[in-house]
Every structure is written in C-alpha cells, then in structure tokens.
Amino acid sequence: MIVRLLLFAVARDIVGCNSLEIELPGVPNIGAVRAELVRSHPRLAPLEKYLMFSVNARYAGDDQLVRADDEIACLPPASGG
C-alpha cells in the first residue's frame, strides 16, 4: 500500500519536501510509517522517539492502522515561547 505523508517543521527541512509517498506491505500502522520514514531518511533518527503522527487530523499512536486515503502527518517536536 502507498500512503502519503505530510511533513512539518524540522522534519520537512530534513527530508527536503512538504510531503512524500511511502510504500508499505499489507495494512500498515503508524509504527510502520515511522520506521520506514526513519529508514529512508536516517537524519531523522535522533528525532524518531519524539515524532508525533496524526491520521485525519487526530493524533495517532503507533498501533493506529492507516488506509491509502488517510491524511497522515508527521509532527516533530516544537519549541518556542
């Protein structure tokens, strides 16, 4: 299955684009999306445990299953004041 992933902030800067498509076997979950994103973009590895994901504008844990038509977003840690 191919899923489209939206990238924000430092994740977007590291990967170099606003979105990308990831191909995953079977019916993937967010954990598989996370693992493939970091595998294909190793510079994200230091942030891996801090990356949050949403599916259809709702925060999602690693066990959340995804469908090809879901809107999946990667939300890196933010700071500011």
Backbone as ProteinMPNN parsed JSONL, in Angstrom:
{"seq_chain_A": "MIVRLLLFAVARDIVGCNSLEIELPGVPNIGAVRAELVRSHPRLAPLEKYLMFSVNARYAGDDQLVRADDEIACLPPASGG", "coords_chain_A": {"N_chain_A": [[0.84, -1.164, 0.0], [0.464, 2.248, -0.723], [1.068, 5.172, 1.041], [0.433, 8.604, 1.712], [2.391, 11.07, 3.165], [2.426, 13.915, 5.124], [4.721, 16.473, 5.909], [6.136, 18.475, 8.476], [7.738, 21.428, 9.816], [10.908, 20.859, 11.306], [11.15, 18.22, 10.382], [10.254, 18.422, 7.752], [12.258, 20.131, 6.808], [14.562, 18.505, 7.075], [13.964, 16.285, 5.437], [13.424, 17.588, 3.066], [11.161, 18.227, 1.614], [7.586, 18.914, 1.411], [5.799, 16.825, 1.463], [5.577, 13.258, 1.038], [5.489, 10.034, -0.548], [5.049, 6.819, 0.767], [5.749, 3.423, 0.485], [4.332, 0.573, 1.817], [4.049, -2.764, 3.117], [1.079, -4.846, 3.183], [-1.501, -4.054, 5.559], [-0.658, -1.269, 6.945], [0.54, 0.24, 10.048], [0.915, 3.187, 12.122], [3.351, 2.898, 13.411], [4.817, 1.401, 11.542], [4.916, 3.265, 9.477], [6.44, 5.274, 10.71], [8.867, 3.847, 11.142], [9.669, 3.29, 8.481], [9.918, 5.877, 7.457], [12.097, 6.873, 8.963], [14.01, 4.972, 8.281], [14.326, 5.492, 5.544], [15.159, 8.102, 5.633], [17.655, 8.729, 7.3], [18.68, 10.881, 8.776], [16.656, 11.717, 10.378], [16.682, 10.048, 12.537], [17.666, 10.827, 15.2], [15.452, 12.183, 16.122], [13.423, 10.371, 16.175], [11.98, 9.087, 18.374], [10.566, 11.229, 19.296], [8.86, 12.126, 17.36], [5.594, 12.909, 16.453], [2.497, 11.686, 15.185], [-0.332, 12.182, 13.083], [-3.545, 11.052, 12.06], [-5.856, 11.763, 9.754], [-6.249, 14.298, 10.941], [-6.204, 13.742, 13.681], [-4.425, 12.937, 16.578], [-2.298, 10.075, 16.585], [-1.385, 6.886, 17.782], [1.344, 4.477, 17.633], [0.129, 2.035, 17.032], [-2.076, 2.571, 15.499], [-3.939, 1.797, 12.693], [-3.549, 2.449, 9.188], [-5.01, 3.71, 6.154], [-4.92, 3.839, 2.571], [-6.112, 6.201, 1.705], [-6.032, 7.908, 3.861], [-5.173, 10.95, 5.582], [-2.064, 11.517, 6.595], [0.1, 12.872, 8.924], [3.291, 14.043, 9.894], [4.538, 15.248, 12.811], [6.963, 16.996, 14.176], [8.863, 17.59, 17.248], [8.199, 20.674, 18.882], [9.297, 23.944, 19.739], [9.397, 26.985, 21.544], [8.225, 30.247, 22.48]], "CA_chain_A": [[0.0, 0.0, 0.0], [1.178, 3.521, -0.745], [0.439, 6.208, 1.859], [1.011, 9.937, 1.553], [2.77, 11.603, 4.461], [2.706, 15.345, 5.162], [5.833, 16.751, 6.811], [6.128, 19.829, 9.003], [8.856, 21.982, 10.603], [12.245, 20.31, 11.108], [11.047, 17.011, 9.556], [10.188, 18.928, 6.373], [13.585, 20.655, 6.481], [15.499, 17.393, 6.953], [13.611, 15.471, 4.273], [13.566, 18.456, 1.909], [9.901, 18.409, 0.893], [6.393, 19.029, 2.257], [5.091, 15.552, 1.531], [6.169, 12.163, 0.284], [4.735, 8.794, -0.551], [5.784, 5.691, 1.343], [5.132, 2.141, 0.17], [4.416, -0.358, 2.938], [3.317, -4.005, 2.852], [-0.131, -5.164, 3.938], [-2.239, -2.95, 6.173], [0.34, -0.736, 7.876], [0.152, 1.108, 11.15], [1.779, 4.357, 12.253], [4.684, 2.414, 13.747], [5.475, 1.034, 10.284], [5.174, 4.531, 8.777], [7.566, 5.882, 11.428], [10.079, 3.075, 10.873], [10.067, 3.476, 7.087], [10.356, 7.264, 7.302], [13.442, 6.992, 9.532], [14.898, 4.134, 7.473], [14.609, 6.149, 4.266], [15.743, 9.419, 5.92], [18.364, 8.468, 8.559], [18.942, 12.095, 9.562], [15.546, 11.856, 11.325], [16.845, 9.077, 13.627], [17.723, 11.419, 16.545], [14.121, 12.684, 16.495], [12.434, 9.309, 15.989], [11.089, 8.845, 19.513], [9.806, 12.447, 19.579], [7.936, 12.433, 16.267], [4.176, 12.606, 16.647], [1.797, 11.498, 13.926], [-1.784, 12.292, 13.114], [-4.282, 10.426, 10.973], [-7.097, 12.521, 9.537], [-6.251, 15.428, 11.887], [-6.279, 13.281, 15.069], [-3.188, 12.289, 16.992], [-2.38, 8.623, 16.448], [-0.294, 6.092, 18.337], [1.997, 3.58, 16.683], [-0.723, 0.899, 16.671], [-3.176, 3.044, 14.645], [-3.874, 1.333, 11.314], [-3.757, 3.502, 8.2], [-5.511, 3.331, 4.835], [-4.282, 4.606, 1.494], [-6.725, 7.523, 1.535], [-5.897, 8.695, 5.089], [-4.211, 12.043, 5.631], [-1.109, 11.214, 7.66], [1.033, 13.985, 9.11], [4.406, 13.877, 10.829], [4.654, 16.477, 13.582], [8.139, 16.916, 15.029], [8.787, 18.384, 18.461], [8.225, 22.126, 18.659], [9.683, 24.753, 20.888], [9.129, 28.409, 21.333], [7.705, 30.888, 23.673]], "C_chain_A": [[0.894, 1.24, 0.0], [0.385, 4.526, 0.091], [1.172, 7.525, 1.622], [1.213, 10.529, 2.938], [3.093, 13.081, 4.326], [3.778, 15.597, 6.215], [5.817, 18.212, 7.225], [7.437, 20.141, 9.725], [10.176, 21.287, 10.276], [12.212, 19.016, 10.288], [11.005, 17.393, 8.08], [11.568, 19.415, 5.938], [14.592, 19.527, 6.247], [15.233, 16.586, 5.687], [13.719, 16.288, 2.981], [12.321, 18.61, 1.065], [8.741, 18.439, 1.888], [5.64, 17.717, 2.421], [5.86, 14.509, 0.738], [5.261, 10.96, 0.354], [5.634, 7.672, -0.059], [5.027, 4.416, 0.976], [5.401, 1.167, 1.304], [3.62, -1.617, 2.622], [2.052, -4.12, 3.704], [-0.909, -3.951, 4.372], [-1.329, -2.371, 7.249], [-0.272, 0.035, 9.032], [1.152, 2.263, 11.221], [3.201, 3.941, 12.627], [5.478, 2.027, 12.507], [5.804, 2.273, 9.458], [6.397, 5.207, 9.388], [8.877, 5.17, 11.062], [10.571, 3.291, 9.443], [10.551, 4.894, 6.829], [11.792, 7.422, 7.799], [14.441, 6.139, 8.749], [15.29, 4.852, 6.184], [15.235, 7.536, 4.429], [16.46, 9.342, 7.275], [18.669, 9.709, 9.395], [17.806, 12.375, 10.548], [15.721, 10.967, 12.559], [16.931, 9.718, 15.009], [16.358, 11.921, 17.041], [13.071, 11.584, 16.572], [11.468, 9.16, 17.161], [10.237, 10.061, 19.868], [8.787, 12.792, 18.499], [6.525, 12.001, 16.634], [3.544, 12.465, 15.27], [0.31, 11.727, 14.139], [-2.343, 11.568, 11.897], [-5.614, 11.145, 10.889], [-7.316, 13.554, 10.643], [-6.466, 15.016, 13.343], [-4.979, 12.582, 15.42], [-3.369, 10.774, 16.991], [-1.151, 7.975, 17.075], [0.251, 5.13, 17.295], [1.117, 2.41, 16.243], [-1.907, 1.285, 15.77], [-2.967, 2.555, 13.218], [-4.153, 2.494, 10.375], [-4.253, 2.9, 6.885], [-4.865, 4.252, 3.802], [-4.854, 6.01, 1.372], [-6.681, 8.38, 2.804], [-4.921, 9.849, 4.885], [-3.328, 11.813, 6.836], [-0.115, 12.365, 7.727], [2.075, 13.615, 10.152], [4.651, 15.221, 11.5], [5.851, 16.367, 14.521], [7.966, 17.744, 16.294], [8.895, 19.874, 18.127], [8.699, 22.815, 19.925], [9.395, 26.205, 20.562], [8.555, 29.004, 22.577], [6.697, 31.926, 23.35]], "O_chain_A": [[1.943, 1.266, 0.643], [-0.814, 4.711, -0.119], [2.376, 7.546, 1.365], [0.315, 10.493, 3.779], [3.933, 13.465, 3.511], [3.746, 15.0, 7.292], [5.519, 19.089, 6.414], [8.145, 19.243, 10.181], [10.527, 21.141, 9.105], [13.166, 18.74, 9.56], [11.653, 16.752, 7.253], [11.998, 19.138, 4.818], [15.391, 19.597, 5.313], [16.161, 16.245, 4.954], [14.063, 15.75, 1.929], [12.396, 19.071, -0.074], [8.885, 18.047, 3.046], [4.925, 17.523, 3.404], [6.682, 14.835, -0.118], [4.376, 10.877, 1.205], [6.81, 7.586, -0.414], [3.81, 4.341, 1.139], [6.547, 0.958, 1.703], [2.609, -1.541, 1.923], [1.971, -3.563, 4.799], [-0.978, -2.948, 3.663], [-1.238, -2.921, 8.347], [-1.438, 0.428, 8.998], [2.121, 2.301, 10.462], [4.159, 4.58, 12.194], [6.677, 2.295, 12.426], [6.85, 2.328, 8.811], [7.286, 5.659, 8.667], [9.867, 5.815, 10.716], [11.77, 3.457, 9.222], [11.494, 5.096, 6.064], [12.615, 8.04, 7.124], [15.592, 6.539, 8.573], [16.453, 4.821, 5.782], [15.78, 8.085, 3.472], [15.942, 9.829, 8.28], [18.894, 9.599, 10.601], [17.971, 13.186, 11.46], [14.98, 11.118, 13.531], [16.314, 9.196, 15.938], [16.146, 12.064, 18.245], [11.942, 11.839, 16.993], [10.255, 9.112, 16.955], [9.293, 9.948, 20.649], [7.939, 13.66, 18.704], [6.297, 10.872, 17.068], [4.013, 13.063, 14.301], [-0.229, 11.497, 15.222], [-1.701, 11.484, 10.85], [-6.401, 11.136, 11.835], [-8.406, 13.671, 11.203], [-6.868, 15.844, 14.161], [-4.487, 11.743, 14.665], [-4.429, 10.256, 17.341], [-0.028, 8.454, 16.918], [-0.312, 4.987, 16.21], [1.346, 1.847, 15.172], [-2.656, 0.414, 15.33], [-1.947, 2.856, 12.598], [-4.898, 3.412, 10.715], [-3.96, 1.752, 6.553], [-4.335, 5.311, 4.138], [-4.138, 6.927, 0.97], [-7.24, 9.476, 2.818], [-3.967, 9.742, 4.115], [-3.789, 11.902, 7.974], [0.441, 12.778, 6.71], [1.778, 12.964, 11.154], [4.938, 16.214, 10.832], [5.761, 15.712, 15.559], [7.017, 18.521, 16.398], [9.603, 20.266, 17.199], [8.515, 22.315, 21.035], [9.176, 26.568, 19.406], [8.419, 28.339, 23.604], [6.158, 32.565, 24.253]]}, "name": "protein", "num_of_chains": 1, "seq": "MIVRLLLFAVARDIVGCNSLEIELPGVPNIGAVRAELVRSHPRLAPLEKYLMFSVNARYAGDDQLVRADDEIACLPPASGG"}
